[in-house]
Structure formats: structure tokens, C-alpha cells
Amino acid sequence: MTKETVFSADQYEKADDSGLECGSKEILNEDAGEEMSVSERMAASYRLMTLLGRDIRTQMHSILGLTEIYMDSAVDDTDQLGDFYGKLLMSESMIMDILDDTLEIGNLMREEDHKTKDLVSLFEILANLEDDIGPRLALKGITLSVETEDLAHREMLVDEQYYYGALLRLSRFLVHNMRKGDSLQILVKEEEQSEESFDVIVRFEVNHFGIKQKQIERMLRRYNKLSGEIHRSRDEIDLGIVVMKRYLQALGGSVLCEQTEDGGMAFVVRTCMGIPAFEEEKLEIRRDAEKEIPDFTGKKALIIDDDIINLEVGIRLLQNVGFQVKGAEGGLEGLRIYEEEQGDFDVILLDIRMPDLNGLEVARQIRSEATAKMAEVPIIAMSSNATEEDIRLSEEAGINEHMVKPIDSWGLYKVLKKYLIS
């Protein structure tokens, strides 16, 4: 017999006096649908910053500690160096997760609903999930198995950002709290609901989990307002889980937590999907082909960044795939090189925040002075500016793609391939 706890979109649990350190009852027991007051927003923002500081300091401690250990010791072994770099990259990626979750919570606090209906392949969702959590699994020696059962629909209608974001954040949470050598099994099946919809059930099962059932129940508890999510005991808050719950709420989904018979834990996500008006022939997922590093030999690129380290990284990433690269340290130098070369570039990559001339103005000047040929040249922003407003401003300035730093090499090559290789 398994013990189950279900939290669904239309079932908001109220806090009681059972010892939950969740902040004031006034915040927790408000009616759903009421907007947050100014004081609630300020308190939630302050609380969010303290949580952000806590989580980032944890990862920075790992990065600084590892660096000091390896700098103080003579390490020539390739395997040890690989292990060291792998752990550094993992801590860095976890910092980015924290920042992304904090930014998304900020968006959710504005209570703006951008939910869309995207045509999504469930098989691609699962493939991307394996790719994203793969490095973390490898670092901890966790084995992963993914199984599908009775999937009748090849495609579905759902908000891809919300749905994939929920699955990814739950996966990261699970892996983070698993031990080295544990196993993670993902089982996916579907249930028909009507001629227009069906449910997708994704079951994540782990053979061991580092958090007790009662604490998980408190973490998964839903509150009417985001301020209620944030104002509670620090041990009950995971920023990624907060975002996951809000995404599932927007999708009308639910998450179920249960103990398995062998002492492990299972988390079950159920989401209602729309059935497309017509379903195309099954798309072959050519993951290996998609992951091949493209060849840009003969292509010319201009990269503009005021940070000399970021500039060097960008130049090397482009040279590694065949680009002829011109680098400019700042917006003014970038425009000078652009004019000297008479705009003879296949792509332009630029930072946004530059003290002499920001990337938005650089893009505007290039677009306004461009010949008919150069008007079509893709401009790609590589910036730490990550809000929806930042992306909108980039589009208005004539920038084709807005990528948020840090940018992994494959993500960059994928965008370049989109614009330069038909």
C-alpha cells in the first residue's frame, strides 16, 4: 500500500497549526484570484533575494573550494582533472538554474499569463529532458531509464515552456537529492479524456530519496498567492519546485507524491493535452544528426563585446567551427570594423550592455545604414539581460535572436545553423 499526496491546480491546501513554518496565516489563507498587495510584493521580493543569496552562496562555496584544493595540489592525472572540471561546470549550471528560477518567479509575481498552445512532440520532450539532465546523472553515476506505454498520439497541444519547464525542474530536484549510484526511472503513458483532449502521465521513480515524505508534502503544498509560496521555512522552499507548481497550475495539471513498496519515492505529473486538428506523419527524431557540430568554413563573423574574456571565448567558439572572425572590444570599435569591412559579414554577434555604445544602438545603426544585402544579415545578441522586456527591445532594434549568457557552445551553434545553413 502506498501513501499518496495529491496537489492539483484547483486544490489549494490551506495551512493549519500543524507546525508548518509558512509565514502568517493572513497571507496563506487568502482567496485565490486576489492580487498581491504592494506590501506583499515587497516582502516577497525581499524574501526571494535572501533565498537567492542562500542558494548561490552554496554553489559558490563549492566552486571556490574546489578551485583552492586543485590549485594547492599538483594534479596531472587526466581523470582527476576531468572530474574537477565536471564538478565546476555542474556548480556553474546550478547557479544559472537558480538565477533562471528567480527571474521566472519575478515574472510570475507580475501575474502575467503568457500561456500558449504549442504543437509539441512528446518524444522530443523526453529526448531533450535526457540531454538536459544527462551531465548531472553522469557526475553522480545515476542510471536513467525512460519507458513509454500505450502512446497513441504523436503530437499534442500544450504550452511548451510551461510543460517542459515543469518536467525539467522536477527532474533536477530529484537528481539533486539522490545519492551517487542511485537509479531514476521515467515511465510515460496517456489516458483518453475526450475527442479533443487526453492526459499524459509522467511517473518519476527513484530507488532512494534524500528528503522525508512529510517534508516533500510541505514543499509541494500549493498556496493561493506566490507570497505564500515564498514566506515559509527555508527547509521547505526549492525555487525550482515553486516554479514547477505554478507552471502546472497554469496548465491545469497535478503532481502526486508517493512512497513505493521498495522504500523509494515516486512523483507523478498528470497534464491534460489538446489533440491537434490533424496529426502529421510521425516525425523521426534524428537526435544524432541534430547533435552533429555544423561546419561554417568560409563564413565571416563579427563579434562585439566589451568584456575581453567573453570576447575571447566567443572568438574561439566561432573559430572552432570554421568561421573567419573579427572581434571588437566595445560598440564603437564594432561599428568601425563593420564600416572598414563594408559590412561583409555573414553574421554579427554582440553584447547588449556596453559602456561606450550599447548593443541595441549598434544594431539600429547597422540596420539603418545597411545595403539591401546587409539588411538580411542575422544579428544575434549574447547578453546577460534576460527579461521579456529585454527580448522585446532587441527585436525592435532589429536583432534576430536574443541569447542569454552564459551560452553553451551547442546552443550557439544551433542558432547559427538556423540562420546560416539551410
Helices and strands as residue ranges (DSSP letters): E 4-8, H 25-28, H 38-71, H 78-109, E 118-121, H 122-140, E 143-149, E 155-158, H 160-176, E 183-192, E 197-206, H 213-220, H 226-230, G 234-236, H 239-251, E 254-259, E 265-274, H 287-290, E 300-304, H 308-319, E 324-328, H 331-340, E 347-350, H 359-369, G 374-376, E 379-383, H 388-396, E 401-404, H 409-420
